[in-house]
């Protein structure tokens, strides 16, 4: 299961970085904002994404015991979205010891 999760989150990370770079080379985010903001579905999707980012961050804040990593991950998640989220999960997966089960991924880090 850990190997599957590593592959899954690595694929998400690589795909999101690729899509972000490719899209940025086609059109600037700043140039796209006026048209983007006019679409109700685009705005609903954006709100949905940020609610998901906040939900994920609640788990990160639970896992991290110090304030500096919490703040840093909050900024990264809000700015990079799924790129930061997949990176966080990958880091946590690689921190697991070989004898740790996947359930250890969800547990709070020891203070």
N, C-alpha and C positions, 0 to 999 in steps of 0.2 A: 504494500500500500504506500509506503514512504517513497519508493522509487516512482510509482505512478504519479504521486503528487508532485514530486520534483520535476518530472517531465511535463506535467500539465502546467504548472506555474512558470516553468522556464519557457514553454511555448507561448503562454499568455504574455509574458514579459517581452520576448523577442517580437511577437506579432504586434503588440502595442507600440513598441519603439519603432518598428518598421512603418506601420501605418501613420504614426505621428510625423516621422521624418518625410515620408512620401507626400502626405497631405500638406505639410508646411512648405515643401518645394513647389507645390502646385498653386497654393493660395495662402496668403498671410492670414493669421487668425484675426488680426485687427481689421483687415479688409472684409472679412466674412461676417463680422459681427452685426452690421446693420440689417442685412438680409436674414441672418439667423434669428435675431430677436423678433422678427415679424411673424415667424411661424409658431403657432401655438403648440404643435407637436414637438418642435425643436426645444422650446422652453420647457415643456413637460418632461422631455427626456433629460434635459439638463438638471432640472429639479430632482428627478428620480436618481440620477447619477450621484448628485451631491448628498442626497439622503443616504444612499448606499455607502458613500465615502465616510459619512459621519458614523453610520452603524459599524463599519469596519474599524474606524478609529476607536470606538468605545472598547472593542476587544483589545486593540493595541494598548490603550491606556490601562486596561486591566492587567495585561501581561507585563508591561514595563513598570518597574518600581521606582524609577527616578524621573524627575520632572523634565530634565533636559532632553532625554530621548523621546519623551511624550510630545514635547513641543516640536522637536525636529520632525518626528513622524507626522504630526498633524499638518505642518506646513508642506511636507513632501506629498502627503496624500491629497491635500486640497489643491496643490499645484499640478501634480503629475497623475493623479487618479489611479487607474489600474496598473500603471507602470510601477508606482511606488508600492501599491498593495501586493502585487505579485513578487516584487523584490523582498518585501518584508516576510512574506510566507516562505520564500526560498531560503532566506537567511535563517529563519526559525527551523526549517526542515534540516538544514545542514548543521545546525547546532545540536540537534538530537544525537544522543549516543546510540550506537548500534542496538543496544538492548532496549532502548525506549520505544514504546508503542506510539502510534499516531495520536492517541489521546493526550500524550505529553505535549503535543503541539498546542493544544488548547489551554493548558494549565498556566497559571501565573509563574513567572520567573522567581526564583528564591531571592529574597532581599539580601 
